[in-house]
Amino acid sequence: MLKTLATRIGLSAVLLVLVSFLVFLLIDLAPGDAAVSLAGDNASPERIQEVREQLGLDRALPVRYVDWLAGAVHGNLGTSLSTGEPVSSVLLRTIPPTLSVVVVAVVIAVVVAMAGGTLAALKPGSLFDRLMTILASLGVAVPGFWIALVLASEFAVQRHWLPAIGYTPLADGFGPWLQHVILPSLALAALVAAELMRQLRGTLQDALRSDYVLTARAKGLRANKLVFKHALKNAAVPVITVLGVRFATVLGGTVILEAIFNLQGIGQAMLQAVLARDIPTVLGVTVFVTVVVLLTNIAIEVLHPYFNPKVRKT
């Protein structure tokens, strides 16, 4: 297991370098010139060239990338070309709103999927099962931004129960923090909860029809122990895999939701940096998101042996 984990970490490091270089290359090939944007309107060619030299944009792309990579290895992600502040400061300021929404959304999705999928699998063909199937289909079909607009209109604009925009740090209190992140989290959780619920319902029904469950039931094992200790544990393996795959989608989905609810998170930082051709900020955000996704996949791979003893190393 340790050898597999070390191999996975090594491959993740290589993938991180490849992703950062690809982003670096794509931004460099995109139309426009960061020096022209930063030099200001009606800037002379001499001024534009001066800005280009100050930013190091006159050097070859491989040289600039190696310099950036050397600094990133030592924790220096560079300086934002548009704001002049360190990229690490930009990340520290924008990560909390995004992570807050993502974490709450994942918790909501897992709780809803576990409860709805389990009960639907235990009562196949019932009214509740059909209702969960309809809700899951709607969750997959309806865009997240539309759900966000409906939630904001209903609970913030019409009823004034929750704030419509802004973010309050957790340090200012759990209640105000939750009030500001609950609406975008619900909109973000809809798709993930729907997919997890459908996946869990199908895998749990298959597990309940398997030979070992039928044998345990014939021996008189209690129903709750049979479901929650044996069948549900095995049925959770593909569900966890789907959650790992969808985690990147959840992070990507925050870009639109941050714009709707005016959350100054990494999605908005990335969007503004791309428009300004702010290469250091784009790379910093890309590295952070890639690291989070890779760590999530590694954690899921570590959890697999617990749910599936067949993959355990002896």
Buried (B, 14 or more C-beta within 10 A) or exposed (E): EEEEEEEBEEEBEEEBBEBBBEBBEEBBEEEEBBBBBBBEEEBEEEBBBBBBEEBEBEEEEEEBBEEBBEBBEEEBBBBBBBBEEBBBEBBEBBBBBBBBBBEBBBEBBBEBBBBBBBBBBBEEEEEEBEEBBEBBEEBBEBEBBEBBBEBBEEBBEEEEEBBBEEBBEEEEEEEBBBBBBBBBBBBBBBBBBBBBBBBBBBBBBBBBEBEEBEEBBEEEBEEEEBBEEBBBBBBBBBBBBBBBBBBBBBBEBBBBBBBBBEBBBBBBBBBBBBEBBBBBBBBBBBBBBBBBBBEBBBEBBEBBBEBBEEEEEE
